[in-house]
Amino acid sequence: MVPSPRGRNRTAAELAALPGVSTASGVADAAARAQVTGRLLPVRPDLRDLLPGGGLRRGGTVAVHGSTSLLLALLAEATATGSWAAAVGMPNLGLVAAEELGVEVGRLALVPRPGVEIASVAAALLDGVDLVAVAPGGVAPSVARRLSARARHRGAVLLSLGPWPGAELELTCVTAQWTGLDSGAGHLRSRRLEVRVSGRGAAARARHAELTLPGAALERVEPFVVQWAAEEVG
């Protein structure tokens, strides 16, 4: 069940009926008729050069390793331009950070604790939501492959926060460095990620790029560690 803005739980079927949410058959039919650009969901400009075709291919499965922020960055442009997304099995996902990264949180459905129903919840959402992000813990490899097949058939994009059997595209955060601290104090303003992209087909040749993301809404970091160290030395 997905919380609605009015406080009532929405089913996946109700989400599919909302304005701007593509139905399963509608997505499949549209994808079959569309040109290449119609088969892609848009991504932020600084991610376009990393992805084959410059966007997220409908029907594809993408595994994101090492960074929830990178996963959210992949959702940003699509949700900002009218697509719906869902996050399944991610109870610690921060909506403030998501919004700061450009995600239209009004089009992001959350199912934080699906329990043993994670596969069936993800399958239902793939029927009516453009992008479905899943934490793969508890999903057996055979079930994961069936979900990828469902995404392919429905024309949705399946994103995994971690390893996923048969993913066509793998985005890995190799290193991350925060900026904004001065001598141990200040505000965390942004994070520079080194991202490696690999996969099959057009993505067979691994590529690397640097991506700068805004820092999540964090409080000022006080220099207590620096003060403590100075006192110890003194």
TAPEFEN-V42336 format. One record per residue. N is the residue number from 1. RES is the residue in three letters. PHI is phi as a letter, one per 20 degrees, with the letter a starting at -180 (* if undefined). PSI is psi in degrees with one decimal (999 if undefined). NEAR is the number of other ideal C-beta (glycine too) atoms within 10 Angstrom. Layout:
n=N res=RES phi=PHI psi=PSI near=NEAR
n=N res=RES phi=PHI psi=PSI near=NEAR
This chain:
n=1 res=MET phi=* psi=145.5 near=13
n=2 res=VAL phi=d psi=125.8 near=19
n=3 res=PRO phi=f psi=135.0 near=13
n=4 res=SER phi=e psi=162.9 near=13
n=5 res=PRO phi=g psi=-24.0 near=7
n=6 res=ARG phi=e psi=3.6 near=6
n=7 res=GLY phi=n psi=-7.6 near=6
n=8 res=ARG phi=e psi=145.7 near=10
n=9 res=ASN phi=f psi=136.7 near=9
n=10 res=ARG phi=d psi=139.5 near=17
n=11 res=THR phi=e psi=166.4 near=12
n=12 res=ALA phi=f psi=-35.0 near=22
n=13 res=ALA phi=f psi=-38.4 near=11
n=14 res=GLU phi=f psi=-37.7 near=15
n=15 res=LEU phi=f psi=-41.1 near=19
n=16 res=ALA phi=f psi=-24.5 near=20
n=17 res=ALA phi=e psi=-7.1 near=11
n=18 res=LEU phi=f psi=149.6 near=14
n=19 res=PRO phi=g psi=134.3 near=5
n=20 res=GLY phi=n psi=-7.6 near=9
n=21 res=VAL phi=e psi=123.4 near=19
n=22 res=SER phi=f psi=138.0 near=23
n=23 res=THR phi=f psi=162.4 near=15
n=24 res=ALA phi=g psi=-50.5 near=17
n=25 res=SER phi=f psi=-35.7 near=11
n=26 res=GLY phi=f psi=-41.1 near=14
n=27 res=VAL phi=f psi=-46.0 near=23
n=28 res=ALA phi=f psi=-44.8 near=17
n=29 res=ASP phi=f psi=-42.0 near=13
n=30 res=ALA phi=f psi=-40.6 near=15
n=31 res=ALA phi=f psi=-35.5 near=17
n=32 res=ALA phi=f psi=-31.0 near=10
n=33 res=ARG phi=e psi=-19.6 near=8
n=34 res=ALA phi=f psi=159.7 near=13
n=35 res=GLN phi=f psi=-177.8 near=7
n=36 res=VAL phi=g psi=-44.7 near=10
n=37 res=THR phi=f psi=-30.7 near=10
n=38 res=GLY phi=f psi=-19.1 near=11
n=39 res=ARG phi=e psi=4.0 near=19
n=40 res=LEU phi=d psi=139.7 near=21
n=41 res=LEU phi=e psi=138.0 near=21
n=42 res=PRO phi=f psi=154.2 near=19
n=43 res=VAL phi=c psi=168.3 near=19
n=44 res=ARG phi=g psi=147.2 near=17
n=45 res=PRO phi=g psi=-37.3 near=9
n=46 res=ASP phi=f psi=-1.7 near=14
n=47 res=LEU phi=d psi=-12.3 near=22
n=48 res=ARG phi=f psi=-41.2 near=14
n=49 res=ASP phi=f psi=-17.3 near=10
n=50 res=LEU phi=e psi=-24.3 near=19
n=51 res=LEU phi=d psi=138.7 near=22
n=52 res=PRO phi=g psi=126.7 near=18
n=53 res=GLY phi=n psi=-8.2 near=13
n=54 res=GLY phi=n psi=17.1 near=15
n=55 res=GLY phi=a psi=-175.2 near=20
n=56 res=LEU phi=e psi=119.2 near=26
n=57 res=ARG phi=f psi=127.9 near=22
n=58 res=ARG phi=g psi=135.7 near=23
n=59 res=GLY phi=n psi=-3.3 near=21
n=60 res=GLY phi=e psi=162.7 near=23
n=61 res=THR phi=d psi=127.3 near=26
n=62 res=VAL phi=c psi=128.4 near=25
n=63 res=ALA phi=d psi=128.9 near=22
n=64 res=VAL phi=d psi=126.6 near=25
n=65 res=HIS phi=d psi=130.9 near=18
n=66 res=GLY phi=n psi=2.1 near=18
n=67 res=SER phi=a psi=112.9 near=20
n=68 res=THR phi=f psi=-34.3 near=21
n=69 res=SER phi=f psi=-38.9 near=23
n=70 res=LEU phi=f psi=-40.5 near=22
n=71 res=LEU phi=f psi=-46.9 near=26
n=72 res=LEU phi=f psi=-37.2 near=28
n=73 res=ALA phi=f psi=-32.1 near=25
n=74 res=LEU phi=f psi=-26.1 near=27
n=75 res=LEU phi=e psi=-17.3 near=30
n=76 res=ALA phi=f psi=-58.1 near=22
n=77 res=GLU phi=f psi=-39.7 near=21
n=78 res=ALA phi=f psi=-45.5 near=24
n=79 res=THR phi=f psi=-33.5 near=23
n=80 res=ALA phi=f psi=-22.0 near=14
n=81 res=THR phi=d psi=15.5 near=11
n=82 res=GLY phi=o psi=-7.9 near=14
n=83 res=SER phi=e psi=154.6 near=22
n=84 res=TRP phi=d psi=146.6 near=24
n=85 res=ALA phi=c psi=160.8 near=28
n=86 res=ALA phi=c psi=146.6 near=26
n=87 res=ALA phi=c psi=123.6 near=27
n=88 res=VAL phi=d psi=128.0 near=25
n=89 res=GLY phi=m psi=28.5 near=21
n=90 res=MET phi=c psi=74.8 near=17
n=91 res=PRO phi=f psi=-20.8 near=11
n=92 res=ASN phi=e psi=10.6 near=7
n=93 res=LEU phi=f psi=127.8 near=18
n=94 res=GLY phi=e psi=120.0 near=15
n=95 res=LEU phi=f psi=-31.5 near=13
n=96 res=VAL phi=f psi=-45.5 near=11
n=97 res=ALA phi=f psi=-40.2 near=18
n=98 res=ALA phi=f psi=-44.8 near=25
n=99 res=GLU phi=f psi=-39.1 near=17
n=100 res=GLU phi=f psi=-29.3 near=17
n=101 res=LEU phi=e psi=0.4 near=22
n=102 res=GLY phi=o psi=0.9 near=16
n=103 res=VAL phi=f psi=133.5 near=23
n=104 res=GLU phi=e psi=95.4 near=19
n=105 res=VAL phi=f psi=-18.8 near=13
n=106 res=GLY phi=f psi=-13.7 near=9
n=107 res=ARG phi=d psi=23.4 near=22
n=108 res=LEU phi=d psi=111.2 near=22
n=109 res=ALA phi=e psi=137.3 near=22
n=110 res=LEU phi=d psi=131.5 near=17
n=111 res=VAL phi=c psi=82.6 near=24
n=112 res=PRO phi=f psi=-35.1 near=13
n=113 res=ARG phi=c psi=76.1 near=11
n=114 res=PRO phi=f psi=-12.9 near=18
n=115 res=GLY phi=m psi=-137.8 near=9
n=116 res=VAL phi=f psi=-9.3 near=7
n=117 res=GLU phi=e psi=13.5 near=13
n=118 res=ILE phi=g psi=-40.7 near=21
n=119 res=ALA phi=f psi=-43.4 near=19
n=120 res=SER phi=f psi=-35.3 near=13
n=121 res=VAL phi=f psi=-46.4 near=20
n=122 res=ALA phi=f psi=-41.3 near=28
n=123 res=ALA phi=f psi=-42.8 near=18
n=124 res=ALA phi=f psi=-40.4 near=21
n=125 res=LEU phi=f psi=-34.8 near=28
n=126 res=LEU phi=f psi=-21.8 near=28
n=127 res=ASP phi=f psi=-23.4 near=20
n=128 res=GLY phi=c psi=-1.1 near=26
n=129 res=VAL phi=d psi=142.8 near=28
n=130 res=ASP phi=f psi=-39.9 near=26
n=131 res=LEU phi=c psi=129.6 near=26
n=132 res=VAL phi=c psi=117.2 near=30
n=133 res=ALA phi=d psi=133.6 near=26
n=134 res=VAL phi=c psi=136.6 near=29
n=135 res=ALA phi=e psi=119.1 near=21
n=136 res=PRO phi=f psi=-4.0 near=21
n=137 res=GLY phi=g psi=129.1 near=9
n=138 res=GLY phi=n psi=-0.6 near=13
n=139 res=VAL phi=d psi=114.5 near=22
n=140 res=ALA phi=f psi=150.5 near=11
n=141 res=PRO phi=g psi=-39.9 near=12
n=142 res=SER phi=f psi=-37.3 near=8
n=143 res=VAL phi=f psi=-39.7 near=17
n=144 res=ALA phi=g psi=-41.8 near=22
n=145 res=ARG phi=f psi=-36.2 near=15
n=146 res=ARG phi=f psi=-36.9 near=14
n=147 res=LEU phi=f psi=-39.0 near=26
n=148 res=SER phi=f psi=-40.4 near=21
n=149 res=ALA phi=f psi=-37.3 near=15
n=150 res=ARG phi=f psi=-42.7 near=20
n=151 res=ALA phi=f psi=-41.5 near=23
n=152 res=ARG phi=f psi=-41.7 near=18
n=153 res=HIS phi=f psi=-36.5 near=14
n=154 res=ARG phi=e psi=-12.7 near=27
n=155 res=GLY phi=m psi=22.8 near=24
n=156 res=ALA phi=e psi=169.7 near=32
n=157 res=VAL phi=d psi=125.8 near=28
n=158 res=LEU phi=d psi=123.3 near=27
n=159 res=LEU phi=d psi=134.8 near=25
n=160 res=SER phi=d psi=133.7 near=25
n=161 res=LEU phi=e psi=74.7 near=24
n=162 res=GLY phi=p psi=-176.7 near=14
n=163 res=PRO phi=f psi=142.9 near=12
n=164 res=TRP phi=b psi=121.2 near=24
n=165 res=PRO phi=g psi=129.0 near=17
n=166 res=GLY phi=m psi=11.8 near=13
n=167 res=ALA phi=f psi=133.9 near=20
n=168 res=GLU phi=f psi=-24.9 near=20
n=169 res=LEU phi=c psi=137.1 near=23
n=170 res=GLU phi=c psi=122.6 near=20
n=171 res=LEU phi=d psi=120.8 near=27
n=172 res=THR phi=c psi=127.9 near=18
n=173 res=CYS phi=e psi=108.9 near=19
n=174 res=VAL phi=e psi=-48.0 near=13
n=175 res=THR phi=c psi=157.4 near=11
n=176 res=ALA phi=b psi=136.0 near=16
n=177 res=GLN phi=c psi=126.9 near=11
n=178 res=TRP phi=e psi=149.0 near=14
n=179 res=THR phi=c psi=156.8 near=13
n=180 res=GLY phi=o psi=-13.9 near=15
n=181 res=LEU phi=e psi=140.9 near=13
n=182 res=ASP phi=c psi=109.1 near=9
n=183 res=SER phi=l psi=36.2 near=7
n=184 res=GLY phi=n psi=0.7 near=13
n=185 res=ALA phi=c psi=156.6 near=15
n=186 res=GLY phi=p psi=-159.5 near=15
n=187 res=HIS phi=d psi=139.4 near=15
n=188 res=LEU phi=f psi=105.2 near=17
n=189 res=ARG phi=e psi=-37.1 near=12
n=190 res=SER phi=b psi=166.2 near=13
n=191 res=ARG phi=c psi=129.0 near=20
n=192 res=ARG phi=e psi=120.2 near=13
n=193 res=LEU phi=d psi=139.1 near=21
n=194 res=GLU phi=e psi=120.4 near=14
n=195 res=VAL phi=d psi=132.1 near=24
n=196 res=ARG phi=d psi=132.0 near=17
n=197 res=VAL phi=d psi=129.2 near=20
n=198 res=SER phi=b psi=171.9 near=14
n=199 res=GLY phi=r psi=-149.2 near=20
n=200 res=ARG phi=d psi=166.0 near=12
n=201 res=GLY phi=m psi=-123.7 near=9
n=202 res=ALA phi=f psi=-16.6 near=12
n=203 res=ALA phi=d psi=15.1 near=19
n=204 res=ALA phi=f psi=-33.3 near=9
n=205 res=ARG phi=e psi=117.8 near=8
n=206 res=ALA phi=f psi=141.6 near=11
n=207 res=ARG phi=c psi=152.2 near=12
n=208 res=HIS phi=c psi=147.9 near=12
n=209 res=ALA phi=b psi=158.9 near=13
n=210 res=GLU phi=d psi=137.6 near=12
n=211 res=LEU phi=c psi=130.2 near=20
n=212 res=THR phi=d psi=121.5 near=11
n=213 res=LEU phi=d psi=145.2 near=22
n=214 res=PRO phi=f psi=148.2 near=15
n=215 res=GLY phi=f psi=147.5 near=17
n=216 res=ALA phi=f psi=160.3 near=17
n=217 res=ALA phi=f psi=95.0 near=12
n=218 res=LEU phi=d psi=153.8 near=13
n=219 res=GLU phi=f psi=162.0 near=7
n=220 res=ARG phi=g psi=136.8 near=10
n=221 res=VAL phi=e psi=114.0 near=16
n=222 res=GLU phi=e psi=154.1 near=11
n=223 res=PRO phi=e psi=40.8 near=16
n=224 res=PHE phi=f psi=-33.1 near=10
n=225 res=VAL phi=f psi=-42.2 near=11
n=226 res=VAL phi=f psi=-41.3 near=12
n=227 res=GLN phi=f psi=-43.4 near=12
n=228 res=TRP phi=f psi=-42.6 near=10
n=229 res=ALA phi=f psi=-40.3 near=12
n=230 res=ALA phi=f psi=-40.8 near=10
n=231 res=GLU phi=f psi=-38.8 near=8
n=232 res=GLU phi=f psi=-42.3 near=7
n=233 res=VAL phi=f psi=-41.5 near=6
n=234 res=GLY phi=f psi=999 near=5
